[in-house]
Amino acid sequence: MSHDETSTTKLAQRYPKGTVLTGRVRHLESFGAFLTLEDGTAGIIRNRDLSWEKELEHPKGLLNVGQIVKILVLGVDSHRQPPRLELSLRQAERDPWQNIEQRYQVGQVVRCQVVRLLHTGAFVELEPAVDGFVPLHEVSQFPPDDIDEAIWIGDTIEAVITRLDHEERQIRLSPRQRLANFELEREQAIRRAYLKGREGGVTSLGDVLSNEERQALHDFFKGRWPGVNSSEEITQAAWSTLAARLPRVLLVDDDSSFRLSLQRLLTRLGHQVEVCDSPEKAAALNGSQSFDLVLMDHSFRHAQQDGLAAARRLLAARPGLPVIIITGINWLERHRDLAEEARAAGARSLLVKPMELGPLHRALEAIVAGREDWSAARMVSRPEKVIGGPNHLSGLTLAQADLARVLQEELTRLQKATGADACVLFHRSALRQQALSQQVRVFAHAGAPLVGYDDSKYELQASPVSQVIESGIHIYEPDTTRNHQWFQHLKILSFTSCLGVPVQGFGPREYALFLFHRHKGHFTPDHLERAQVAGQLIASLIARKEAERVIQQVQPYVFAGQVGSHLVHELNNRLSSILNDTKTLALDHHSLEHDCVKAIAPKQRHETQALISEMQTCIRNLQESGRAMRKITQLYLGLVGAERRAAVDLNDLIPRVVNVLAPIAEEDRVKVLTDLEKDLPATLATGVRLEQAFVNIALNAIQQLHLSKGGGELIIQTRFAQQNSQLPLQVRFTDTGPGIHGQDLDRVFELGFSRRPDGTGLGLFIARSLVEAMGGRISIERSVMMIGTTFLIELPLVVPCVEGASI
């Protein structure tokens, strides 16, 4: 045995592996710390063995030269001469893998954070110094090609432990198995939570119209609906030929009101009408019966195929069968090529709800003549979208006090940097066309109090402030006593030296920044330059707040653009039903009026009674449609109505939000549930604004669910948290969506940030602004990738004032 081997063996025998000792830190290097034991034996602690928390870049963050520490022997470095000990600081303190089986078991679901990505998978941290590995094929139910398509560093995930090896210190996990179990667990949780009748759901109504859609409805009631000639009357005699040539009609539509009203009208016109509410039922009926015409809705809420696919299926079974596709204006606007797609599917015509008899008559005449008719689709106008509100928007959504507070912080920093007694930001009214309205007032200030300033008097427009704003000049006056007359109207405090700079924003100048000091010659040219820089910063702050104000003011229009097309589909169905039943009533009335014998002859009495019964059915349907449209109007007025701060019952507000988004949720296959705590106290808020904030959060969740998973669930929950004395009212929006990447959690409420390719980056920003303006707070309480996200809104409580009580 060589001398080197002898030295290594003796050192290993003296300090066996696992021995715990003490040593003194001799010096530090970038890769580790060198120690000396009591007997002079040398050793090294490499960076990886310093801490369980993370591998340090340099030991100086943890150790100091001369420090005595407890260490554990890992072995002997035989490659060094003389040999030295390999030591561990972290294992001498504790071993996080000790008793690991008591904390984790195979099959257990754990929540962990992604800390490192590889091509083959991802490392996650279960606890400090305990990492696990997620193989790429176990990341999700449909494994991605690249790991970062599904998860990023910093993301929170839930996974099932599939392997635990204490000796090898290896844990393997599977989010895929967690997702498979999640669906079952979610259904069970929902059944438990809503067993007592607390389940809510989406309805078939929305309540917001965009500007052009409101105008279109106005035009309709004025008889100017595009493509409809209100003076056109189709008599029953003119229809008899069509009814004889096309006697048997199959009507396929999932809206019961439209379906039944059109069935009554066509039956009254002489057709034999069978109805059903899905393409699957239509295929079954077409297989068992023979039809001369099929009227097929384009979109079905709960069917696996749309009307075009259903038409192709029917025509494959019966080539030459005349098929007319029926759609709403919203679908025609969103799908520019819908008419061509319908033609390619084999349809003969495309009709648009609300549907008058004129377009239907023309389409049937064309079919009888062996032609196609696409005139109704071409005649529907496509007005330009209105994306903004009025040019002048009165009122602030974010209070001016909020902007003043932000500016005061900047003025305080400027005051400290320049040593000024006071820094004042002045504002002049923008109504320059009226000279008497050019009022200059103090907007924000920091420093000495403005003892000589009276906010009710507007003498400052005659001071240098007005000239700085108007002309954009800069004032640098070391001694104001030399020009006392010029400064005599600037009586806001006692000063002898002064600086003034314009604050130039993106529009006309309305602000000026002034610095004051009681001593002559206090300010220097450097101070003037500092004031100019501060003025530019203040201008950007004002511009940002103004942008936020305008964005919030147009929020109803933004929302209307998002949900209006879905709502108009519902309105079209109601309007079509009203039109159909009105026409049926007119025909029945005409029949009774011109055939008095039928009304009194005993043999014809049963026909008359049947006719009257049919008229009563039409009247009931008209009343139902009227109530539905009135509900839409009430919801709409509630959403964009007057802004008044008052006590708001969240349990009354949330069902309106569900109704607002019902058409979108239903179309995107998202089930909206509510879990509302009974006897919830009220909050003090502007109900319209709070409702808009809730709509934005819920809409964001619905869109993410549709985009990532093609549907899912959203639960809106209210709770009263007594332990939170400041903001005890809680509203949670919990979805089963894709989750939010950890790196994006702090950005989702920023203006312009969106996780969708077609997103505007406005919804959550507006929601945050609206909630904060009412004294509340919004945050992301939880977000687990592929499992879902919970948004939490916390609001203040309305406390009734008791007479005679002291506060």
C-alpha positions, 0 to 999 in steps of 0.5 A, spaced: 500 500 500 502 506 498 503 512 502 497 516 499 493 510 500 495 509 507 494 516 509 487 516 506 485 509 509 487 512 516 483 518 515 477 514 513 478 510 519 479 516 524 473 519 521 468 514 519 462 516 514 456 519 518 460 522 524 458 529 526 464 533 528 465 541 529 470 545 525 472 552 524 471 556 517 478 557 515 476 561 508 471 561 503 471 560 495 466 561 490 465 553 490 465 552 497 468 553 504 474 550 507 474 548 514 479 545 520 478 540 525 480 541 532 486 536 530 488 540 524 485 536 519 483 539 513 476 539 510 471 542 505 464 543 504 461 544 497 456 549 496 451 543 494 452 541 501 451 548 505 443 548 505 437 544 504 433 550 501 437 551 495 444 551 492 448 557 494 452 561 489 457 563 494 458 560 501 459 567 504 451 568 504 451 563 510 458 562 513 463 567 516 471 566 516 472 564 523 465 561 525 465 554 528 460 550 525 457 543 526 458 538 520 457 531 518 463 527 514 461 524 507 468 521 506 475 522 504 477 526 498 483 521 496 485 525 489 488 531 494 494 530 497 494 530 503 487 527 503 482 532 506 475 530 508 468 531 504 463 535 509 456 537 509 453 542 513 446 541 511 446 533 513 449 535 520 443 539 522 437 535 519 436 530 513 429 532 510 428 525 507 428 522 514 422 519 515 419 521 508 415 515 508 411 518 514 409 524 510 408 521 503 405 515 500 404 512 493 397 514 491 397 521 495 395 527 492 400 533 493 400 540 491 407 542 489 411 548 485 415 547 479 422 548 480 426 546 474 424 544 467 428 538 462 426 536 455 424 529 459 419 532 464 419 537 470 422 537 477 418 540 483 419 541 490 414 538 495 418 541 501 425 544 502 430 539 499 425 534 497 424 534 490 420 530 485 420 528 478 414 529 473 415 525 466 413 528 460 408 523 459 405 524 465 404 531 465 397 531 462 391 527 459 394 529 452 402 530 453 405 536 450 411 535 445 415 540 449 414 541 457 413 548 457 407 548 453 404 545 459 407 548 465 413 553 467 418 554 472 414 557 478 407 554 477 403 550 482 401 543 480 397 537 483 399 530 482 399 523 485 405 520 487 407 514 483 413 512 486 417 513 492 424 510 493 427 513 500 434 509 499 435 513 492 431 519 494 427 519 488 419 521 488 415 520 481 409 524 480 403 524 475 399 530 474 395 526 469 392 521 474 390 527 478 386 530 473 383 523 471 381 523 479 379 530 479 373 530 475 370 524 479 371 528 485 369 535 483 362 531 481 361 528 488 363 535 491 358 539 487 353 534 489 354 535 497 355 542 496 348 543 493 344 537 496 340 542 500 337 546 493 343 551 493 345 549 486 344 555 481 345 555 473 345 558 467 338 561 464 336 562 456 337 570 457 342 575 456 341 582 457 346 587 453 345 590 446 351 593 443 349 600 440 348 597 433 344 592 435 339 597 439 339 601 433 337 595 429 331 593 434 329 600 434 329 600 426 325 593 427 319 596 431 319 602 426 318 597 420 325 598 417 328 591 419 333 590 413 331 585 408 324 585 411 318 589 407 313 591 412 308 592 407 308 586 404 302 581 406 302 574 404 295 572 404 293 565 405 290 564 398 297 566 395 300 560 400 296 555 398 300 553 392 306 552 396 302 548 401 300 543 396 307 542 393 310 542 400 305 539 404 310 535 409 315 540 413 320 538 418 322 543 423 328 542 427 330 548 432 332 547 440 328 554 442 321 551 444 318 558 443 320 559 436 319 552 434 312 552 437 310 558 434 312 557 427 309 550 427 302 553 429 303 558 423 305 553 418 300 549 420 295 555 419 297 556 412 296 549 410 302 545 412 303 538 416 309 540 421 313 535 425 318 538 430 324 536 434 329 539 438 336 536 435 339 533 429 339 526 432 332 526 433 331 529 426 335 524 423 330 519 426 324 522 424 327 523 417 328 515 417 321 513 419 317 519 415 317 522 408 318 530 408 317 535 403 321 540 406 326 541 412 327 547 416 334 546 420 336 551 425 344 552 424 346 552 432 344 547 437 346 548 444 347 541 447 348 537 440 354 534 438 353 537 431 351 543 428 345 544 423 350 544 417 352 537 419 345 535 420 343 537 413 349 533 410 346 527 414 339 528 411 341 529 404 346 523 404 340 519 406 335 523 401 338 526 396 334 532 393 330 533 399 329 541 400 333 544 406 333 551 409 338 553 414 335 558 419 340 562 423 341 568 427 344 575 426 349 574 431 351 568 427 351 571 420 355 577 423 361 572 426 361 567 420 362 571 414 361 565 409 355 562 412 351 562 406 357 559 402 357 553 407 350 552 407 350 552 400 356 547 400 352 543 405 346 542 400 341 547 403 337 551 398 336 557 402 338 561 408 333 565 413 335 570 418 331 570 425 327 574 426 323 571 420 317 574 416 313 570 412 316 574 406 323 571 406 320 564 407 315 565 401 320 567 396 325 561 399 319 556 398 317 559 391 324 558 389 324 551 391 318 549 388 321 552 381 327 548 382 331 554 384 335 557 390 334 563 394 339 567 398 336 574 398 335 574 405 342 573 407 345 578 402 340 583 405 342 583 412 346 589 413 353 589 417 353 595 421 360 598 423 361 596 430 361 602 435 367 601 440 367 607 444 362 611 447 361 619 447 366 624 445 365 627 452 365 622 458 363 626 464 364 623 471 370 619 474 370 612 475 377 612 479 376 618 484 380 624 483 382 623 490 386 617 488 389 621 483 391 626 488 394 621 492 398 618 487 401 625 485 402 627 492 407 622 493 411 624 487 410 631 490 413 629 497 419 626 493 420 632 489 420 636 496 425 632 499 430 632 493 430 640 492 429 642 500 423 646 498 418 648 503 412 646 498 411 643 492 404 644 488 400 642 482 395 646 479 390 645 475 386 649 470 379 647 467 379 645 460 373 649 458 377 654 454 372 657 449 369 660 455 374 665 458 370 666 465 371 658 466 378 658 466 379 657 473 385 655 476 385 651 483 390 647 487 390 639 485 395 636 489 401 639 494 406 637 499 409 640 504 407 647 508 400 648 509 397 653 504 394 657 509 393 663 504 389 659 499 381 659 499 378 654 494 372 657 493 375 663 490 379 663 483 384 668 483 389 664 481 387 665 474 391 672 474 397 669 477 403 666 473 400 659 474 395 661 468 401 663 464 405 657 465 399 653 463 397 657 457 404 659 454 408 653 457 414 658 460 418 656 465 419 660 471 426 661 475 425 666 480 431 667 486 427 673 489 420 674 488 420 681 491 423 684 485 417 682 481 412 683 487 406 685 482 407 679 478 406 674 484 401 678 488 395 673 486 399 667 488 397 668 495 397 661 497 403 661 502 409 665 504 415 665 499 421 669 496 424 664 491 420 660 486 420 655 480 414 653 475 414 648 470 408 646 465 406 639 465 405 637 458 401 631 457 398 628 451 392 633 450 392 641 452 396 643 457 392 643 464 397 643 469 403 646 472 408 644 477 411 650 482 416 649 488 416 655 493 421 656 499 421 662 504 429 664 503 431 668 497 436 664 492 434 657 495 433 654 488 439 652 483 438 651 476 439 643 478 433 644 482 429 647 475 432 641 471 429 636 477 422 640 477 422 639 469 423 631 470 418 631 475 413 634 471 414 629 465 413 624 470 407 627 473 404 628 466 405 620 465 401 619 471 395 623 469 395 620 462 395 613 465 389 615 470 385 619 465 386 612 460 384 608 466 378 613 467 376 613 460 377 605 459 372 604 465 367 609 462 367 605 456 366 598 460 359 598 458 360 598 451 366 593 451 361 588 455 356 590 450 360 588 444 362 581 448 355 579 450 351 583 445 351 578 439 349 572 444 343 576 447 341 578 440 340 571 438 335 570 444 332 576 442 331 574 435 328 567 437 323 571 442 321 576 436 320 571 431 316 567 436 312 574 436 312 575 429 309 568 427 304 568 433 301 575 430 301 572 423 297 566 426 292 571 430 291 575 424 289 569 419 285 566 424 281 573 426 281 574 418 277 567 418 272 569 423 271 576 421 269 573 413 266 567 415 260 568 420 257 562 418 262 558 421 262 562 427 254 560 428 253 554 424 252 548 429 256 543 425 262 548 424 262 550 432 267 545 433 272 548 428 270 555 431 272 552 438 279 549 435 280 556 432 279 560 438 283 555 442 289 556 437 288 564 438 288 563 445 295 559 445 298 564 441 296 570 445 299 566 451 305 565 447 305 573 446 305 574 453 310 569 455 315 572 450 313 579 452 315 577 459 321 575 457 323 581 453 321 585 459 326 581 463 331 582 458 330 590 458 330 590 466 336 586 466 340 591 461 337 597 465 340 594 471 347 593 468 348 600 465 343 604 469 344 610 474 350 610 478 348 611 485 352 608 491 348 605 496 347 598 500 348 592 495 346 585 497 351 581 493 346 575 493 341 579 489 347 581 485 350 575 483 344 571 480 343 577 475 350 576 473 349 569 471 343 571 467 347 576 463 352 571 461 347 565 460 348 565 453 355 565 452 356 560 458 351 555 455 354 556 448 361 555 451 359 549 455 360 552 461 356 550 467 355 556 472 353 554 479 352 559 485 353 557 492 350 563 496 351 564 504 344 565 507 343 572 511 349 575 508 350 582 510 350 588 505 356 592 502 356 599 500 358 600 493 355 602 486 351 596 484 352 597 477 360 598 477 360 592 482 356 588 477 360 590 471 366 587 475 363 581 477 361 580 470 368 581 467 371 576 472 366 571 470 367 572 463 374 571 463 373 564 466 368 562 461 372 564 455 378 561 458 374 554 460 372 554 453 379 556 449 383 551 453 378 545 455 372 546 451 367 547 457 367 546 464 364 549 471 364 556 474 362 556 481 360 563 484 360 563 492 359 568 497 361 568 504 362 572 511 369 572 514 368 574 521 376 574 522 377 579 517 374 586 520 376 590 514 373 586 508 369 581 511 365 580 505 368 575 500 366 573 493 369 567 490 370 565 482 372 558 482 373 555 475 376 548 473 380 551 467 387 551 465 390 555 471 395 561 471 402 560 470 406 562 476 410 568 472 403 571 470 400 571 477 402 578 478 401 581 471 393 578 470 390 585 473 395 589 469 392 594 463 393 590 456 395 584 459 392 578 456 393 570 456 388 569 450 391 571 443 385 575 442 384 578 448 384 586 450 387 586 456 381 590 459 377 585 463 381 584 469 384 591 469 377 594 469 375 589 475 380 591 479 379 598 478 372 598 480 373 593 486 378 598 489 374 604 487 369 601 492 374 600 498 375 593 496 380 588 494 381 583 489 386 577 488 388 570 486 387 566 492 389 559 488 391 557 482 393 550 480 395 548 473 390 544 469 386 544 475 383 551 476 383 558 479 380 562 484 379 569 484 377 572 491 374 579 492 373 582 499 369 588 500 367 592 506 361 591 510 355 596 511 354 597 519 347 600 521 348 607 525 344 606 531 341 613 534 345 615 540 351 610 539 358 613 540 363 611 535 
